[in-house]
Amino acid sequence: MDLSSTNRIQEKNKIDYIDQLSNEIAKNLSVPGKHLTMGVIIPAKNESETILETLTSLKIQEDHNSVLIDKEFYEVLILCHNCNDNTFEICTKFSKENSDINLHILELNSEVANTVGAARRVLMNIASSRLNRNGLIISTDADTIPDKKWLFNLSHYINQDISLICGLINVNLQNLAPQTQKYLAAKDEYLLLKARFESEILPNEFDPWPRHSYNWGPNLAIRNQVYKAVGGINPLHFLEDVDLYNRVVSSGFKIRHCINSKVKTSTRIDSRCTEGFGAELRVWTDFEGVAYNVEGLDKLKSRYKIYNQIKDYFNNPSEVLLKNLCETAFIDKSQLLKMFHESSIPDSMIIKMEKYLNNCETWKTHFPNIGVVEACRELNEYFENKEKH
């Protein structure tokens, strides 16, 4: 048996264990109310400094008339996992003092379920078992503060043909090093400009402009039947949220990047993960003068041209299109055909191509990344020139 086969078996065993664990925990919870349509899940590991503010924000969720949302419609599931502080005690105390919120405090210490991805799968599995097929499993984090109308804005999608809602994630720029503030502000501007450019070059009727580019766990909602259809969230130690997004897109379900569903997340540099947002902040804080490079206008044009060629090939396959794709993406024809063979829809192929391009040294050399400030300038000039003409 080769190493890849062994890893797949180990991963399946891990998932089976986590799913069994989820079922056992779910059995001990009270029966869900008949009006329950939203389940908010929060993985919490050593979050004693931030969890109270998060819980308080979920207690005061309100509708468009600033009236508190009836607690029968949503519940909050918190998993205090592998903690060595008093996160669980703080949550338990809050629950006792605030009986008017539908809150379940769970505790777990496990060497297998020891990552945020594993904790999120436990929680999402439990939420899934308590909701009807159209109910929303809603993910946030224990250092994140949802807007007062967060759940109200997400609730609009319950009866729409949208399977995954990615909400807007804001950050607090205060008390950060000047370079970190500069890069964070530039990153937010760049992601917004990139989303606008993508909406123009690669339009999606179900995810039109205005929209954003965030696909991350602090603000993510998935329809229950879709969560089950894609096999749930994978218990990865990193980017489990992006992996879920990619699998939902590849399966042909509709996505919406909602600008009204807002949260504000922390900018701590002592993150629980060695990769990701917190690690990025730490680099910007600790290393003055470090570069922050992203894809510039020409590179984005090339990327979205490739994606449009993929769509064209699905609609009308031809040797000419194949040749153009091979040349544009710097890819061998046999490898390209294999990717098409493994993809049932254009979006699935685009996800594969995105991964290929991100690892293709020839493409990256031909289109080197540029500084984020310069990339913002290029995109702003593009839109300004377009408006003039």
C-alpha positions in Angstrom: 0.0 0.0 0.0 1.5 3.4 -1.0 1.7 6.4 1.3 -1.2 8.3 -0.4 -3.5 5.3 0.1 -2.4 5.1 3.8 -3.1 8.8 4.3 -6.6 8.5 2.7 -7.4 5.6 5.1 -6.2 7.5 8.1 -8.2 10.6 7.0 -11.3 8.5 6.5 -10.8 6.9 10.0 -10.4 10.4 11.5 -13.6 11.6 9.8 -15.5 8.5 10.9 -14.3 9.1 14.5 -15.4 12.7 14.4 -18.8 11.9 13.0 -19.4 9.3 15.7 -18.3 11.8 18.3 -20.7 14.3 16.8 -23.6 11.8 17.0 -22.9 11.0 20.6 -22.8 14.7 21.7 -25.9 15.5 19.7 -27.9 12.7 21.6 -27.4 14.6 24.9 -28.9 17.9 23.7 -32.4 18.9 24.2 -34.9 18.4 21.3 -34.7 21.3 18.9 -37.8 23.6 18.6 -40.0 23.3 15.6 -39.3 26.9 14.5 -35.5 26.5 14.5 -34.1 27.6 11.1 -30.5 28.8 11.9 -27.7 27.1 13.9 -24.7 29.3 14.8 -21.5 27.3 15.5 -18.4 28.6 17.3 -15.2 26.6 17.8 -13.5 28.0 20.9 -10.0 27.0 22.1 -8.5 29.2 24.8 -10.8 32.1 24.0 -11.4 33.5 27.5 -10.4 37.0 26.5 -12.8 37.4 23.6 -15.7 34.9 24.0 -18.0 37.1 26.2 -18.1 39.9 23.6 -19.0 37.3 20.9 -21.7 35.8 23.0 -23.2 39.1 23.9 -23.4 40.1 20.2 -25.4 36.9 19.5 -27.8 37.7 22.3 -28.8 41.0 20.8 -29.5 40.0 17.2 -32.3 42.1 15.8 -34.5 42.5 12.7 -35.0 45.4 10.3 -37.2 47.2 12.9 -34.5 46.8 15.5 -36.7 44.3 17.4 -34.8 41.3 18.9 -35.1 38.2 16.8 -37.2 35.5 18.5 -34.8 33.0 20.1 -36.9 30.1 18.7 -35.5 30.8 15.3 -31.8 30.3 16.1 -29.5 28.6 18.5 -25.8 28.9 19.3 -23.5 25.9 19.6 -20.1 26.5 21.2 -17.5 23.8 21.4 -14.8 24.5 24.0 -12.2 22.1 22.6 -8.7 21.2 24.0 -8.7 24.3 26.3 -6.3 25.0 29.1 -7.9 28.2 30.3 -11.4 29.0 31.7 -13.2 29.4 28.3 -15.7 26.7 29.3 -16.4 28.2 32.7 -17.0 31.7 31.2 -19.4 30.3 28.6 -21.3 28.3 31.3 -21.6 31.3 33.5 -22.9 33.4 30.6 -25.4 30.7 29.8 -26.8 30.6 33.4 -27.0 34.4 33.5 -28.7 34.7 30.1 -31.3 32.0 29.9 -33.2 34.0 27.3 -30.6 32.9 24.6 -30.8 29.5 23.0 -27.3 28.5 23.9 -25.5 25.1 24.1 -22.1 24.9 25.7 -20.1 21.8 24.8 -16.7 20.7 26.0 -14.3 18.3 24.3 -10.7 17.2 24.8 -9.5 15.0 22.0 -6.1 14.3 20.3 -8.0 13.4 17.1 -10.4 16.4 17.1 -7.7 18.9 17.9 -7.8 21.4 15.1 -10.3 24.2 14.3 -11.3 22.2 11.2 -12.2 19.1 13.3 -14.0 21.3 15.9 -16.0 23.0 13.1 -17.0 19.6 11.7 -18.2 18.4 15.1 -20.3 21.5 15.5 -21.6 21.6 11.9 -22.6 17.9 12.1 -24.5 18.6 15.3 -26.2 21.7 13.8 -27.1 19.7 10.7 -28.8 17.0 12.8 -31.0 19.6 14.4 -32.1 21.6 11.4 -34.5 20.9 8.6 -33.1 20.5 5.0 -33.3 24.2 4.3 -32.0 25.4 7.6 -28.8 27.4 7.7 -25.6 26.2 9.4 -23.8 29.4 10.2 -20.2 29.6 11.2 -18.3 32.3 13.1 -15.3 32.4 15.5 -14.9 33.1 19.2 -12.9 36.3 18.5 -15.5 37.7 16.1 -18.3 40.2 16.7 -21.3 39.8 14.4 -23.3 42.9 13.5 -26.6 43.3 15.2 -28.5 42.5 12.0 -26.1 39.6 11.0 -28.7 36.8 11.4 -31.5 38.9 9.9 -29.5 39.5 6.7 -28.6 35.8 6.5 -32.2 34.7 7.0 -33.2 36.3 3.7 -31.5 33.3 2.0 -33.4 30.6 3.7 -36.0 30.4 1.0 -33.8 31.4 -1.9 -31.9 29.1 -4.3 -28.6 30.1 -2.8 -26.6 27.3 -1.1 -23.6 29.0 0.5 -23.5 32.6 1.8 -20.2 34.2 2.4 -20.4 37.2 4.6 -18.3 40.4 4.8 -15.4 40.3 7.3 -14.2 43.6 8.7 -11.2 44.1 11.0 -10.2 46.7 13.6 -7.1 48.6 12.5 -6.4 50.2 15.9 -3.4 49.2 18.1 -1.6 47.7 15.1 1.9 48.5 13.8 1.9 51.1 11.1 3.0 48.6 8.4 0.3 46.2 9.5 -2.3 48.9 9.3 -1.1 49.9 5.9 -1.2 46.4 4.5 -4.5 45.5 6.0 -6.2 48.6 4.6 -4.6 47.9 1.2 -5.6 44.2 1.3 -9.3 45.2 2.0 -9.2 47.7 -0.9 -7.5 45.1 -3.2 -10.0 42.3 -2.5 -12.9 44.7 -3.2 -11.4 45.9 -6.4 -10.6 42.3 -7.4 -14.2 41.2 -6.7 -15.4 44.1 -8.9 -13.1 43.2 -11.7 -14.0 39.5 -11.5 -17.7 40.4 -11.6 -17.1 42.4 -14.8 -14.9 39.9 -16.6 -16.4 36.7 -15.3 -20.0 37.6 -14.4 -22.2 35.4 -12.3 -25.9 36.2 -12.2 -26.3 34.7 -8.7 -23.3 36.5 -7.3 -23.3 39.9 -9.0 -21.6 43.2 -8.1 -21.7 44.6 -5.4 -20.0 41.7 -3.7 -16.7 40.8 -1.9 -14.0 38.1 -2.0 -14.2 36.5 1.5 -14.8 32.8 1.8 -13.8 32.3 5.4 -15.0 30.6 8.6 -15.8 33.7 10.7 -18.7 34.5 8.4 -20.1 31.6 6.4 -23.5 30.0 6.1 -24.4 26.8 4.3 -27.8 25.3 3.6 -28.2 22.0 5.6 -29.1 19.8 2.6 -26.0 21.1 0.7 -23.7 20.5 3.7 -24.8 16.9 3.6 -24.6 16.6 -0.1 -20.9 17.6 -0.2 -20.0 15.4 2.7 -19.6 18.1 5.3 -16.6 20.3 6.2 -13.2 18.5 6.2 -11.3 18.4 9.5 -8.3 20.2 8.2 -5.8 22.1 10.4 -5.9 25.0 8.0 -8.2 26.5 5.3 -11.0 24.0 6.0 -13.4 26.9 5.1 -11.9 27.5 1.7 -11.9 23.8 1.0 -15.6 23.7 1.8 -16.2 26.6 -0.5 -14.3 25.0 -3.3 -16.3 21.7 -3.0 -19.6 23.5 -2.9 -18.7 25.5 -6.0 -17.3 22.4 -7.8 -20.6 20.6 -7.1 -22.6 23.2 -9.0 -24.3 24.9 -6.1 -25.0 28.6 -6.1 -22.9 31.0 -4.0 -23.5 34.6 -2.8 -20.9 36.9 -1.4 -23.3 39.0 0.7 -22.1 42.6 1.6 -24.9 43.1 4.2 -24.0 40.2 6.5 -21.1 41.7 8.5 -18.8 40.7 11.3 -15.7 42.2 12.8 -12.9 39.9 13.7 -9.8 40.3 15.9 -6.4 41.3 14.6 -4.4 39.3 17.2 -1.0 38.1 16.0 -0.8 35.2 18.5 -3.2 33.1 16.4 -4.2 29.6 17.2 -2.8 28.4 13.8 0.7 28.7 12.3 -0.8 29.7 9.0 -3.6 32.0 7.9 -4.7 35.5 8.9 -3.0 35.7 12.3 0.3 34.5 10.9 0.1 37.0 8.1 -0.4 39.8 10.6 2.5 38.5 12.7 4.8 38.7 9.7 3.7 42.3 8.8 4.2 43.3 12.4 7.6 41.6 13.1 9.4 42.3 9.8 9.5 46.0 8.8 9.9 46.4 5.1 8.6 42.9 4.2 6.9 42.8 0.8 3.2 42.0 0.4 2.6 41.1 -3.2 -0.6 40.2 -5.0 -1.8 39.6 -8.6 -1.7 42.8 -10.7 -4.1 43.8 -13.4 -2.4 41.9 -16.3 -2.2 38.7 -14.2 -5.9 39.0 -13.3 -6.8 39.5 -16.9 -4.9 36.4 -17.9 -6.5 34.4 -15.1 -10.0 35.4 -15.9 -9.4 34.9 -19.7 -8.4 31.3 -18.9 -11.6 30.8 -16.9 -13.7 32.2 -19.7 -11.9 29.9 -22.2 -12.8 27.0 -19.9 -16.5 28.0 -20.0 -16.3 28.4 -23.8 -14.8 24.9 -24.2 -17.6 23.3 -22.1 -20.2 25.1 -24.4 -18.4 24.3 -27.7 -15.3 22.1 -27.4 -12.7 22.4 -30.1 -9.1 21.9 -30.9 -8.6 25.6 -31.3 -9.9 26.3 -27.8 -7.7 23.6 -26.4 -4.6 25.0 -28.1 -5.4 28.5 -26.9 -5.9 27.2 -23.3 -2.6 25.3 -23.4 -0.8 28.5 -24.6 -2.5 30.9 -22.2 -2.2 28.6 -19.1 1.2 27.1 -19.9 -0.2 23.6 -19.6 0.4 20.4 -21.4 -2.5 19.2 -23.5 -2.7 15.8 -22.0 -2.8 17.3 -18.5 -5.5 19.7 -19.6 -7.7 17.0 -21.1 -7.3 15.0 -17.9 -8.6 17.9 -15.9 -11.5 18.4 -18.2 -12.3 14.6 -18.0 -12.4 14.9 -14.2 -14.7 17.9 -14.2 -18.4 17.6 -14.9 -19.1 21.4 -14.9 -17.1 24.5 -15.7 -16.9 25.7 -12.1 -15.3 22.4 -11.1 -12.7 22.8 -13.9 -12.1 26.4 -12.9 -11.3 25.3 -9.3 -8.8 22.8 -10.6 -7.3 25.4 -12.9 -7.0 27.9 -10.1 -5.0 25.3 -8.1 -2.9 24.5 -11.1 -2.1 28.2 -11.9 -1.2 28.9 -8.2 1.5 26.2 -8.5 2.6 26.8 -12.1 6.1 28.3 -11.9 6.0 29.2 -15.6 2.8 31.2 -15.3 4.0 32.9 -12.1 7.3 33.8 -13.8 5.5 35.2 -16.8 3.1 37.1 -14.5 5.0 38.0 -11.3 3.0 39.3 -8.4 3.4 43.0 -7.6 3.1 45.1 -4.4 -0.5 45.4 -3.1 -0.5 49.2 -3.3 0.7 49.1 -6.9 -2.0 46.5 -7.7 -4.7 48.8 -6.2 -3.4 51.7 -8.2 -3.6 49.6 -11.5 -7.2 48.5 -10.8 -8.4 51.9 -9.7 -6.9 53.4 -12.9 -8.6 50.7 -15.0 -12.0 51.6 -13.6 -11.4 55.3 -13.8 -10.4 55.0 -17.5 -13.4 52.9 -18.2 -15.7 55.4 -16.6 -14.2 58.2 -18.7 -14.7 56.4 -21.9 
